[in-house]
Amino acid sequence: MATLLWVTKSAQSQSLSQSEGQERLDIFSQAQAVSRHQKAASRKQATTTLYRVNTAVTTGRKHVFKLKNFQATRGSRHPGLGHANPDHRYCACTSPWLPLTPSYPIQRNHDWTVHERRSASYFQEVAVNKILTVQRHREFWKGIVPCLVESEPGIRHLVVAIAATYEFLQRPRAVPLDHFALTQCNKALRTILSGETNRQSLITSSILVATYHLLRAENEAADRAIDSGLKMLQLDNGTDSGGGLEQLSSVLMSIGQQHGYKLWAADVAFLFEKTVANCEDIRLVQHFPSGPFTNGEQVLSSFKAMMMEVIARVMRNITLGAYVDPDCSFACDVGQHFSTILFHWDMLYRSLPANSATEKLQLVQVKVGLLLARLLFHAKLLAADELRVDAYAGTFAEICRLGKEVIASRHAGRPVVYVDRFVNGTFFTCAMLCRDPQIRRDFISLLKSQLGYQDGLVNYARGHVAMIMADIEEHGLVVDSCHDIPETKRIGVCELSCSEDRVLRLGYMAATWTERTSLNHHFSRIPAELNDYTHQEINECLKGMMGAYAMYRKLDLFRAPNGYLRKMYYGELLVRVIFRPGIVVNTGEALDCSNL
């Protein structure tokens, strides 16, 4: 319309209405030509932006994605996809990823806005590549999700929200992107709750909701999304004929396991806390479920609340050399809550009958996590000098005793539901913090003994890192950089922060994700037990450890000159943070690896 209102006046005419017949026709013809040209240019630009073709097209490589129970919309067509018949189980294209949405349906779908198309393209080309499991679950992230985006509006809104949030983190001043992401997430939730989505799409939505919340450092909301997805998978157990649910379960478990949600790369995790969108004061929860308990789910809920609302939130808000005043009401109440929870845990454990071995074993796994949470609270949040962990030798011994019981049950074939989610991460923390050589070696052995299980590479790597640090410390060496690590102990080239003031750089050789060769062929110091793993698998494992480390790590000093990022309130009372930056230099705050 703006183009059609443009008029070139002649010397004689004052307006279009005053123009003669032939002049008026010439004006309209020129306006229509310009309008058609601009529309064609806009369509070309949108197509070029949204469906970028990479070099794989010219080389003729084809990548086939097995979609199993996921089908594209009937009748959709794209030059790279062919006809999307619901009976077809495979889609082939000449790009390493499936096109997010075929160009023809998008042009006909008026629900897609320009901003949604732009963010969808940004997700496919940039944001998704920062997900640590994108290669392991390539079929899901670059096959199933793009196809569902076309047919499921809820999935589309979630993908757009994730992309907009990620772009906002890269450009913190672009506040409208954050507002756009929140709007898209609300639209997605309304669509999902309307009941028009099938079960598999609902489970996929729970994965994307967790992905979105983890990107915004909202751990509790992400945990709820993961639990919802796992519960839906349990309801559908035994009804999966095409294998789609098994793949969704693998994606969900990879997010929720291993003591911290290692989904986004370390340079992405918790960037949201540093943006202008997260500038409000922190209001800490005053009331926690502390018992009495009647079942293990209540104990688990109490543990999650303490770990996420206390340990994670406060830890990510204070800097190195800062700690919470041990005499403030917040510290006193939380300490009392931990004692009450453990007391009611003991009462529940004693009340279970002798034939409730499975329930007792689950309670033991949750107690391992509870003991770790209490240890971190006293040794990291309330202590100026983290070397005071030596005062908790009894706690380390109890965790080791309970851990041996859990791992022995795992080797015996008994179900250990929370071993990857709570127990193994606790082993690594204790192996890095404990000063007793024998207990430390026991933790390392427990980790390395699980190499043959699912995600065993992560546990073996944890044990190997702890063993390197133990050897160095027992020989009286101080690690200030990678050059201080003996050559025989280095694994490779990846920067991995294993303490808040020291850097241990672990090594691995970079390789393509399809390569499977002996690592000893490239690097003789790689442990022989890892010969069966590809370079990409080791790379993903170490990056995951870095991502988990970022979950509870204190902020660097330059982030907050006052010792904290935001003010914290417990009820109406300000939580006092004591800041002693010199303590970092004087004591070293040794080995802060609480969540790897």
ABEGO torsion letter per residue (X at the ends): XAAAABBBBBAABABAAABBAAAAAAAAAAAAAAAAAAAAAAAAAAAAAABBBBAAAAAGBBBBBBAEABBBBBGBBBAAAEBBBAABABBBBABABBBABBAAAAAABAABBAAAAAAAAAAAAAAAAABAAAAAAAAAAAAAAAAAAAABAAAAAAAAAAAAAAAAAABAABAAAAAAAAAAAAAAAAAAAAGABBAAAAAAAAAAAAAAAAAAGBAAAAAAAAAAAAAAAAAABGABAAGAAAAAAAAAAAAABGGEBBABBAAABGAAAABAABABBBBBBABBBAOBBABAAAAAAAAAAAAAAAAAAAAAABBBGBBBBAABAAAAAAAAAAAAAAAAAAAAAAABBAABAAAAAAAAAAAAAAAAAAAAAAAAAABABAAAAAAAAAAAAAAAAAAAAAAAAAAAGBBBAAAAAAAAAAAAAAAAABABAAAAAAAAAAAAAAAABBGAAAAAAAAAAAAAAAAAAAAGBBBABAAABBAAABAEABBBBABAABBBBBBBBBBBAABBBBAAAABAABBAAAAABBAAAAAAAAAAAAAAAAAABBBBAAABAAGBABBBBBEABBBBBBBBAAAAAAAGGBGBAAAX
